[in-house]
Amino acid sequence: PLEGLQWWLWFFVWNGSDGNLFGEFPSLPEKDRRILHRSKRGWMWNQFFLLEEYAGPDFQYVGKLHSDQDRGDGTVKYILNGDGAGSLFLIDENSGDIHATKRLDREEKAYYTLRAQAVSKRTGRPLEPESEFIIKIHDINDNEPKFSKETYVASVPEMSDVGTFVLQVTATDADDEQYGNSAKLVYSILQGQPYFSVESETGIIRTALSNMNRENREKYQVVIQAKDMAGQMGGLSGTTTINITLTDVNDSPPRFPHSSYHLSVLESAEIGSTVGRIKANDADIGENAEIQYSIIDGDGQDVFSISTDRITQEGIITIKKPLDYESKRMYTLKVEATNTHLDHRFLHLGPFKDSATVKITAQDVDEPPIFSRNPYIIEVHEDTAAGSFIGAVAAWDPDAANHPVKYSIDRHTDLDRLFNIDSGNGSISTLQSLDREMSKWHNISVVATEINNPRQTTRVPVFIKVLDVNDNAPEFAMFYETFVCENVKAGQLIQTISAVDTDEPLVGHKFAFSLTTVNPNFTILDNEDNTARIFTKRSGFSRRETSIYLLPVVISDNDYPIQSSTSTLTIGVCACDRDGNMKACSAEALLRSAGLSTGALVAILLCVIILLMIVVLFAALRRQKKKEPLIISKEDVRDNVVSYNDEGGGEEDTQAFDIGTLRNPEVMDANKLRRDIIPEMLFPFRRTSPIKDNADVRDFISSRLQDNDADPTAPPYDSLATYAYEGNGSLAESLSSLESAATEGDQEYDYLSNWGPQFKKLADMYIGKDTDTDIA
């Protein structure tokens, strides 16, 4: 008891009759039972125990509260507070018995803390202080072990030793680890023997078999079980699956499937082209299967090379030097394949290399001719006569048959046909004389063709250099505008001249300047630097006496043969100021200084005048452009079509419309009245329709009349559309001829003359007929 409050805690007793877990001992006398009860006062008085997942029909009994102040007279009331009080746990306020109302799950909540108090029903005062106690849920084995993953993935190197660590798996059990064996797990292997094993307490998976070879089997599936109750019968269990892959190690050397290989290649194959592929097999994968190929022996080491395709791990044999079937037809290579990544633990399984023999046959190809040189350069002097030999080319058939070759010039490279070639021996000659000043180089293409196989051709460029010959005389470097002042003094410098030569000198040009004859007016002084100065020889020039002086100058070079020419310097006489600046010259002097004669100036002026006259004439023709006639052709059939749609008829209808408007509607005057519509002013008399109640008919006729009058383009243009009410009461009354036979003799037609011009011809016809009848 604590401060007078007594806790009656009955120890766990199994009553087989009713299944109660707590209760008194009914077979003992009351005294003995009381002694037994008192002997348990050393237990934990403030803690109750309750089994989880109770499935009985009644509320589960937890325990009993009792106070020393309770005399059994019903004056004490027991009150319960705390976790689940009033809902999950109920107390009998009179007896102090506590019951659990629901099934409890320890995995959800392992214990509940409550507070108990006894109060007087009469006064409501506490009889004892409030005390706290705990209801602890006893665990039962109702949860199976669970792994964190349903499937694990692991790997271990192949050829690993026995006991090599692979993976550790762990399962958890929600049951109480502190109570019994409900959460004590034991691991075992259900699938995967004899390759793997598992430690029963830790769940560590290890290899159990040595020399597991990935090349034989790569993947394994292992099933591990975790069982509680320390693996005893009746325990719960859970399983997981581990997919284990053996990773590769380099334990398989490369091996050629064949000891020798035979390949062939055309002798025309280019350098770097592929001859063929060979491959050594390696059961490993990844970098352990990487192979390096090399040529270690053979007579083709200098002609062929081998490399490795990093994707397919094949050896690619390529050409390193040109092949020639005529010189060598068979090559032998010894090729070695070696692993690039070796594992020293497995070197005893080697050697990790292999070799094979490769024989390569060169196949004959009909090859085109071969020139002795490429390109050819030929030099020829420009004074070489046409038909002269200037050089030769040579080509031959490299095949064993050695077919003859013929030569030709590609005329697309010799459009001027300056050269010719002998088709048999390849000698080149000139067809025309050459001029270095027009072209210093000539580039032609010579074609060599096998006579037996014209498709086998070879081209070679031939560069022909034209050497210079001194065949051009020097001349003035430019046009000089030279003048002399009237007040000039003797010995005055009036012009410095220079010369050019289109020839190419060996060292440099050296020109000499001189006058053809002794000139009384001017003299020349050679500066010996390819220039010369012109001086006056006297004073007192007058443009009235002589306005132009022509001074012939001889210019010669120093090459062989010496070439010279005479160039005339035109000197005009001009009026100058004191400083020698030109003020005025004669017109002839200006023209001559400009290099134009009087006749040339007149011709230029005539051309300008003619051009102006052409422009003026063209402008006048455009202004007087002839208009297109209305009637284009007299043969137009529409001139002969006459439509009679009126109540009259006759030749007046042909004047109803101008047929030219149909051909050229653009000339139609929009303001011009249509001639097929008679103005109302022509009708002096108009009778009003006696019918006044047909408003719908009048509206319809008026609407149609306005539509047609407002549309000048509505065909036909030469017809008159008359809309009027026909019948009794209309202007024309009835036009029907059904009753005309009966009244023909008594019919009067005088009223037709009042209908207007449209019915004039008709009135004349009928009124005249009436008159004739009366006379008869």
Disulfide bonds with the S-S distance in Angstrom:
Cys485-Cys576 1.99
Cys574-Cys585 1.55
